[in-house]
Amino acid sequence: CSFGFGTRGPVVPQRAPAPRRSDSEKASAASPASGLRTARAMAEKTAPDGAPITGSQMQADANLTAAKESRKRAELDAQLLANRIALLKQEEEKAWKKIEETRKRASEIMELRKQNQDKFQAK
């Protein structure tokens, strides 16, 4: 279902686990010169054809990755909102059902009172 409604209620998407970092990434993140090492590693990367990757290509890759992550977050947020809407609709239906039952019971009580009053006046 595209709106997150299943036959048994709202569908809760599973969050993707955080990406694991390699030992070298952990070590570089922990050291004070990690920014320098990262810059050197980026400078040494090459394209599939063997040519070195330029700064603009790396920036484009970073932009693409950021856009993909942003899209995934937006999709997850949309799914969570759809689930919340479904739950609110279920709660609303329960509330309306209870209101209708209360009105029905009040009507029955009023009818019984009227019958009792008519009986009392007939005596």
Rosetta silent file (secondary structure, phi, psi, omega in degrees, C-alpha in Angstrom):
SEQUENCE: CSFGFGTRGPVVPQRAPAPRRSDSEKASAASPASGLRTARAMAEKTAPDGAPITGSQMQADANLTAAKESRKRAELDAQLLANRIALLKQEEEKAWKKIEETRKRASEIMELRKQNQDKFQAK
SCORE:     score description
SCORE:     0.000 S_00000001
   1 L     0.000  133.957 -174.823    0.000    0.000    0.000 S_00000001
   2 L   -76.903  -20.088 -177.592    1.459    3.336   -0.948 S_00000001
   3 L  -102.034    7.837  176.170    0.024    5.260    2.005 S_00000001
   4 L    82.120   18.427  178.790    1.194    2.920    4.747 S_00000001
   5 E  -105.615  118.694  176.884   -2.178    1.355    5.498 S_00000001
   6 E  -102.469  177.679  178.913   -2.180   -2.403    5.812 S_00000001
   7 L   -71.695  -19.594 -179.774   -5.054   -4.752    6.446 S_00000001
   8 L  -109.084   19.002  179.418   -4.003   -4.969   10.082 S_00000001
   9 E   115.519 -166.145 -175.879   -3.394   -1.257   10.644 S_00000001
  10 E   -67.191  150.581  179.359   -0.536    1.091    9.847 S_00000001
  11 L   -96.658  126.631 -179.372    2.702   -0.222    8.399 S_00000001
  12 L  -103.757  116.228 -179.634    5.788    0.696   10.384 S_00000001
  13 L   -73.331  151.012  178.213    8.927    0.862    8.252 S_00000001
  14 L   -88.361  136.192  178.093   12.135   -0.517    9.651 S_00000001
  15 L   -76.681  140.741  177.795   14.979    1.961   10.070 S_00000001
  16 L   -72.914  140.846  178.145   18.142    1.108    8.197 S_00000001
  17 L   -66.214  153.363  178.671   21.109    0.400   10.454 S_00000001
  18 L   -64.162  142.694  179.639   23.822    3.040   10.587 S_00000001
  19 L   -64.993  141.733 -179.465   26.617    2.390    8.075 S_00000001
  20 L   -84.193  141.718  178.156   29.633    0.708    9.588 S_00000001
  21 L   -97.867  145.960  178.323   32.960    2.462    9.427 S_00000001
  22 L   -74.133  168.350  179.939   36.140    0.632    8.548 S_00000001
  23 H   -61.283  -37.702 -179.001   39.041    0.469   10.988 S_00000001
  24 H   -68.393  -35.203  177.313   40.936    3.073    8.967 S_00000001
  25 H   -67.967  -40.730  178.034   37.935    5.425    9.084 S_00000001
  26 H   -62.950  -43.396 -178.724   37.645    4.923   12.851 S_00000001
  27 H   -66.365  -42.379 -178.510   41.347    5.579   13.307 S_00000001
  28 H   -69.643  -31.396  179.246   41.316    8.659   11.096 S_00000001
  29 H   -71.889  -28.300 -176.960   38.235   10.029   12.870 S_00000001
  30 H   -83.798  -22.617 -175.228   39.934    9.592   16.247 S_00000001
  31 L   -88.325  153.077 -178.303   43.219   11.291   15.330 S_00000001
  32 L   -68.539  -25.103 -178.577   43.714   15.069   15.350 S_00000001
  33 L   -95.352   24.427 -175.209   45.087   15.074   11.810 S_00000001
  34 H   -63.912  -35.447  179.208   42.073   13.214   10.411 S_00000001
  35 H   -62.668  -39.200  179.638   41.077   16.130    8.172 S_00000001
  36 H   -67.412  -43.916  178.627   44.504   16.133    6.579 S_00000001
  37 H   -63.607  -40.306  179.788   44.452   12.363    5.987 S_00000001
  38 H   -63.862  -42.189  179.233   40.964   12.549    4.504 S_00000001
  39 H   -63.393  -41.774  178.872   42.040   15.287    2.107 S_00000001
  40 H   -65.104  -42.173 -179.416   45.078   13.245    1.047 S_00000001
  41 H   -63.665  -39.630  178.942   42.951   10.122    0.565 S_00000001
  42 H   -66.981  -37.147 -179.109   40.493   12.063   -1.563 S_00000001
  43 H   -67.515  -27.034 -177.729   43.301   13.537   -3.617 S_00000001
  44 H   -86.272   -9.067 -177.704   44.653   10.058   -4.342 S_00000001
  45 L   -68.342  149.525  178.274   41.327    8.622   -5.618 S_00000001
  46 E  -127.363  154.746  177.344   41.003    7.797   -9.283 S_00000001
  47 L   -75.364  169.092  179.498   38.065    7.424  -11.671 S_00000001
  48 L   -58.270  -28.633  179.798   37.253    4.040  -13.262 S_00000001
  49 L   -82.823    0.358  177.215   39.295    5.000  -16.329 S_00000001
  50 L    96.923  -10.469  179.203   42.372    5.588  -14.134 S_00000001
  51 L   -76.134  146.692  178.840   42.283    9.381  -14.297 S_00000001
  52 E   -65.776  146.155  179.723   42.468   11.203  -10.982 S_00000001
  53 L   -82.749  131.851 -179.668   39.146   12.420   -9.582 S_00000001
  54 L   -83.564  168.353  178.965   38.883   16.187   -9.442 S_00000001
  55 H   -62.093  -37.193 -179.423   37.487   18.213   -6.577 S_00000001
  56 H   -68.406  -34.299  177.094   34.340   19.004   -8.551 S_00000001
  57 H   -67.826  -40.437  178.370   33.745   15.284   -9.198 S_00000001
  58 H   -65.401  -39.116  178.566   34.143   14.548   -5.484 S_00000001
  59 H   -64.731  -39.637  178.879   31.770   17.409   -4.687 S_00000001
  60 H   -64.342  -42.173  177.665   29.239   16.002   -7.174 S_00000001
  61 H   -62.714  -41.794  179.625   29.528   12.558   -5.555 S_00000001
  62 H   -65.115  -41.126  178.272   29.047   14.094   -2.115 S_00000001
  63 H   -63.048  -41.573  179.935   26.020   16.048   -3.355 S_00000001
  64 H   -64.370  -44.949  178.631   24.523   12.890   -4.860 S_00000001
  65 H   -61.837  -43.973  179.508   25.074   10.940   -1.651 S_00000001
  66 H   -63.337  -39.869  179.463   23.548   13.737    0.412 S_00000001
  67 H   -65.413  -40.217  178.472   20.547   13.892   -1.938 S_00000001
  68 H   -64.122  -44.190  179.630   20.022   10.118   -1.663 S_00000001
  69 H   -64.640  -40.083  178.801   20.199   10.244    2.133 S_00000001
  70 H   -63.536  -41.246  178.767   17.837   13.219    2.186 S_00000001
  71 H   -63.908  -41.930  178.974   15.366   11.356   -0.045 S_00000001
  72 H   -63.449  -42.679  178.058   15.493    8.295    2.216 S_00000001
  73 H   -63.272  -40.992  179.406   14.876   10.453    5.295 S_00000001
  74 H   -64.631  -41.158  178.287   11.976   12.180    3.537 S_00000001
  75 H   -64.017  -41.562  178.601   10.459    8.816    2.545 S_00000001
  76 H   -64.388  -44.473  177.832   10.798    7.549    6.120 S_00000001
  77 H   -60.339  -41.816  178.996    9.237   10.732    7.475 S_00000001
  78 H   -62.703  -41.114  179.245    6.360   10.380    4.994 S_00000001
  79 H   -65.230  -42.649  179.332    5.816    6.778    6.098 S_00000001
  80 H   -64.337  -39.971  176.908    5.854    7.753    9.771 S_00000001
  81 H   -64.499  -41.005  178.014    3.358   10.546    9.098 S_00000001
  82 H   -61.710  -40.390  177.741    1.105    8.138    7.206 S_00000001
  83 H   -63.874  -42.515  179.930    1.223    5.766   10.173 S_00000001
  84 H   -64.049  -41.851  178.030    0.377    8.573   12.572 S_00000001
  85 H   -61.309  -42.883  179.718   -2.554    9.656   10.399 S_00000001
  86 H   -61.778  -42.805  179.178   -3.824    6.070   10.301 S_00000001
  87 H   -64.952  -41.486  178.536   -3.651    5.811   14.097 S_00000001
  88 H   -63.788  -37.525  177.662   -5.449    9.126   14.524 S_00000001
  89 H   -65.624  -39.940  177.462   -8.190    7.969   12.148 S_00000001
  90 H   -63.082  -43.340  178.825   -8.605    4.773   14.154 S_00000001
  91 H   -63.720  -38.659  178.783   -8.854    6.774   17.377 S_00000001
  92 H   -63.932  -43.108  178.515  -11.407    9.089   15.766 S_00000001
  93 H   -60.833  -42.969  178.414  -13.543    6.133   14.672 S_00000001
  94 H   -62.040  -42.508 -179.313  -13.466    4.730   18.221 S_00000001
  95 H   -63.803  -44.509  179.014  -14.448    8.110   19.644 S_00000001
  96 H   -63.487  -38.563  178.468  -17.387    8.490   17.209 S_00000001
  97 H   -62.842  -43.219  179.393  -18.542    4.962   17.991 S_00000001
  98 H   -65.711  -39.016  177.395  -18.492    5.717   21.719 S_00000001
  99 H   -61.466  -45.123  179.649  -20.376    8.985   21.136 S_00000001
 100 H   -63.719  -41.321  177.953  -23.066    7.158   19.166 S_00000001
 101 H   -63.591  -39.274  178.900  -23.388    4.486   21.875 S_00000001
 102 H   -65.776  -42.622  177.458  -23.715    7.196   24.526 S_00000001
 103 H   -61.803  -41.995  179.483  -26.402    8.995   22.516 S_00000001
 104 H   -62.877  -45.338 -179.978  -28.275    5.744   22.044 S_00000001
 105 H   -64.224  -39.993  177.952  -28.096    4.957   25.761 S_00000001
 106 H   -63.196  -39.563  178.291  -29.234    8.495   26.661 S_00000001
 107 H   -64.406  -41.855  178.271  -32.182    8.119   24.291 S_00000001
 108 H   -62.925  -42.900  179.986  -33.116    4.785   25.910 S_00000001
 109 H   -63.718  -43.683  179.032  -32.928    6.333   29.385 S_00000001
 110 H   -61.956  -39.332  179.074  -35.096    9.285   28.323 S_00000001
 111 H   -65.733  -43.035  178.082  -37.674    6.869   26.851 S_00000001
 112 H   -63.269  -41.238  177.333  -37.763    4.803   30.083 S_00000001
 113 H   -60.618  -43.214 -179.643  -38.203    7.973   32.150 S_00000001
 114 H   -63.228  -42.983  179.397  -41.084    9.044   29.935 S_00000001
 115 H   -63.375  -43.681  179.703  -42.742    5.625   30.247 S_00000001
 116 H   -63.504  -41.106  179.224  -42.304    5.674   34.050 S_00000001
 117 H   -64.990  -42.238  178.046  -43.721    9.190   34.260 S_00000001
 118 H   -62.372  -40.789  178.196  -46.730    8.193   32.095 S_00000001
 119 H   -63.988  -42.691 -179.078  -47.368    5.183   34.352 S_00000001
 120 H   -65.796  -38.273  179.168  -47.142    7.315   37.458 S_00000001
 121 H   -72.415  -28.414  179.983  -49.534    9.915   36.049 S_00000001
 122 H   -70.634  -24.403 -177.729  -52.004    7.195   34.988 S_00000001
 123 L   -76.268    0.000    0.000  -52.357    6.012   38.595 S_00000001
